[in-house]
Amino acid sequence: MGGDEDSFTKLKQWIIKFKESIHKLDAKKTLSKFNIKPTAGSKKTTMKVVNSKRFMATGGALVVVVIAIAYMIFANNAFGVVVNGVEIAKVKDKRSADSALETLKQGFEKENDAVVAFKSQISYEKIKASKKQLLEGKALEAELKKHIGYSIRSAVIYADDKPVASFKTKDEADRVLKDIEEYFLQGLDRSGVKEISFAEKVEVKEEFSDTLDLMTREDGKNFIIKGTSEIRIHKVESGESFWSISRKYDISIEDLQKANPSANPEKIKIGQEINLVVPKSLIRVKTVEDSTYTDKIPYEQKLELSSSLYKDQSQVRVKGQYGEKEIKAEITKVNGIETGRVILSEKIIKQPKDQILVKGTKDPPPKKGTGTFSTPTRGSITSRFGRRWGRLHEGIDIAAPVGTAVKAADGGEVIFAGTSGTYGKLIKVDHGGGFVTYYGHLSKINVKVGAKVYKGQNIGSVGNTGRSTGPHLHFEIRKNGSPVNPSKYL
């Protein structure tokens, strides 16, 4: 209505000015412009057209001017709705466009159950348009909906001022942060925990986000814990190991173990799924706890010299004992891994006891055979040389506790040191003159092949390896390859 009243007002003003202009015209001058001359000799004036072509051209121009002025006066005043710099619709007035936009906004909010805001830049431009070009009501709303984008008011989790994940509501974002906390605290004894927080500066901000950026609670939790939404899985095939899988995908074994904390690297099975993505948590959980525990106090070792032992021999005369102390500490952990420890107090519960080690100063005997043999270990003979259980027992068995020292029966060169069938762990020493001694069922071997040993040198320990009925040393003496009775040489 306002537009029509303005048009009539302008038309009225134009008519008044037009009349004033007509009164001011000099008739003779005006008629001469149109090549019209008055005819004399009559009281009634008559007009005669001198140049008809010029008259027609001038008259046509005048008609066009009149029509243009009339269009400008009577055409509708309208507005163009401009979205992101492009005109998309013509409307009678701004109020109709504002009403359509508000209806659209309400529809978007109802559809998403959230407050929305238009992302598009919307403006108006004054234009002239016919009634047929103007849009209103549902038609206008449909056209606006095609071109206008919107965002939703959401809750965004920030870590160290960087956006991490967006959620529909603040309550949902808070629940995700609680889920992350519980994930990293599972299995932790919280009795001594005095502080639980995030290692990063974490805050939730309300802002508008694109609908595609919003996450569900479960997806958001997994994304923040792993640091990625990527999923890469390998199914174990026959013959594969953690080592071969790490080589195949160029992943270190350490990272592969981090990606699969619940998997046993030594016992993976065919068909088992191995995660290939190493988690790098975007938000880490920090704990500070007070802990009281006992720790060992190391003992000192004192050295004594003895001429009764060879230079390469030593023995413990007094065994050292660790002391104990009670420690109170404040321990900081991030995602369950200790990152710092502050000792608050220490109290000694038990003092350590020094160990006294005796080292020999006597020169060892020559490292070659003497032709006489000494008993290789302390203990009792439980089985002698000769027939036993229907076959020849080629040596003697000396029973002794596991770990008892085994010494070379004579000087010579080690020609075998390793595992050999029913002997278990075995040492063979060549003494020259065709003599070789065997030391079987050992628990420990102290020498290597090619080593020169002297008579009485510690070469191993009594054990129970190979075919054995209990801890003992099986000792043989062989001459020129044939077993002989050791009792005749000891």
C-alpha positions, 0 to 999 in steps of 0.5 A, a space after each residue: 500500500 505504501 508503494 501505491 500512495 507514493 506513486 499517486 503523489 508523484 503523478 499528481 506533482 508531475 501533472 501540476 508541473 506539466 500544466 505550468 510548463 504548458 502555460 509558459 510555452 510561446 505558441 509560435 515558438 512551439 509550433 515552429 519546432 514541430 513545423 506547424 504554421 497557422 493559416 491566415 484569413 480566418 478568425 478560427 486558427 487552423 494548423 498546417 503541417 509543413 514537414 510531415 516526416 519531421 513531425 512524426 519523428 518528433 511526436 514519436 520521441 515525445 510519446 516514448 518520453 511520456 511512456 518512460 515517465 509513466 513507467 517510472 511512476 507506475 512500476 512497482 518499487 521492489 527489493 532484490 534478495 541477494 545471497 552471497 553476492 547473487 540475487 536469487 529472488 525479487 520481493 515486494 518489500 523487506 518484511 516479506 523476505 524477513 518473514 520467509 527467512 524466519 519461517 525457514 530458520 524455525 523449520 531448521 531448528 525444529 528439524 535439528 532440535 537446536 538453535 541455528 544460524 544462517 551461514 550465508 551473507 544476506 542483503 537487499 537491493 532496491 529494484 524495479 520489478 513487475 508483479 509477475 516477478 515478485 515471490 512470496 509465501 511458500 514459493 519464496 521460502 522454497 527459493 531461499 532454501 535452495 541457496 541458504 546454508 546454516 550452522 548449528 549451535 554446538 559444544 566444541 571441545 578445545 585442547 590447548 586452544 585448538 578445536 578437537 571435536 564438536 557435539 550437539 550439546 554441552 552435556 554430551 561434550 562433558 560426558 565424552 570427557 568423562 568417558 575419556 577419563 574413565 578409559 585411562 583410569 581403568 584398573 587404577 587403584 584410586 585410593 592414593 590418587 589426590 588429583 585427576 585432571 587433563 594434561 592439556 588445557 581442556 575447555 568446552 565452548 559453545 559456538 556454531 558448527 557445520 552439521 557434518 562436523 558434529 560427532 556422536 558420543 562414541 565416535 567422539 570418544 574413540 577419535 580423541 583417544 586414538 587421535 584419528 578416525 582412521 582404521 587399519 586392520 591386519 588379519 594374522 596369516 600362517 607363519 606371521 609374527 609381530 616382527 614380520 607384520 612390523 616389517 610388512 607395514 614399516 611399523 616398529 615393533 614398539 609402535 605395534 605393541 602400543 597399537 595392540 596393548 592387549 595382544 601377546 606378541 609371542 602368542 598371536 593366532 591365525 585370523 587374529 586382528 592386529 591394529 596398525 594405527 598407533 594411538 596418539 591421544 588428543 587429550 591425556 589424563 593426568 593423575 597425581 598420587 601419594 605412594 608409600 613403598 619400600 626400596 632396596 639399599 645397595 650393599 658395599 663390597 670389600 675385597 680381601 686377598 688370599 695366597 691360597 687361591 689362584 689369581 683367577 679364582 675368587 670366592 665370597 667369604 661374607 655374603 652381602 645383604 641389601 638394606 631396606 628403606 621406606 619411601 613416601 613419594 608424589 608420583 605423576 602419571 599421564 595416561 597411566 605412564 609415570 612422568 615424574 616422581 618427587 620424593 617426600 621422605 625416606 626412612 631406613 628400616 634395615 641397614 645393608 651388610 657389606 659383602 667380603 670377596 676373597 681374591 687369589 694371588 697365587 699363580 695358577 698351574 700350567 694349563 696342560 695335562 699332568 697325567 693325574 686327575 682330581 675329583 671334579 666336584 664335591 658330593 657322593 658317588 651314586 653310580 659307578 663305572 660298569 654294567 648297569 641296567 643291561 648296558 655299560 655305564 661309561 663313567 661315575 655319577 656324583 650327586 650334588 646340589 644344582 649349582 655346585 662348582 665343577 672343576 677341571 680334573 686336569 689341565 688341558 684344552 676345551 674341545 666341546 662346550 654345549 648340549 649333546 643328547 642324553 648328556 644334556 649340557 656337556 664339556 669335554 677337555 683334552 688333556 693330551 696323551 690320549 686322555 679326554 674327560 667328560 662333564 655331563 648334565 651341567 646347569 651352567 657352562 663357564 668355558 668356551 671351545 679352545 679355552 686353556 684350563 688348568 687343574 682345579 679351574 671352575 668350568 661349570 656347575 652341577 645340573 639336571 639336564 639331558 637324561 637324568 634322574 636327579 641333580 648330579 655330575 656324570 664324569 668320564 675319563 676316556 683314553 684313546 677314545 675308549 671309556 676307562 674307570 675313573 676311580 683308577 685315576 682319581 
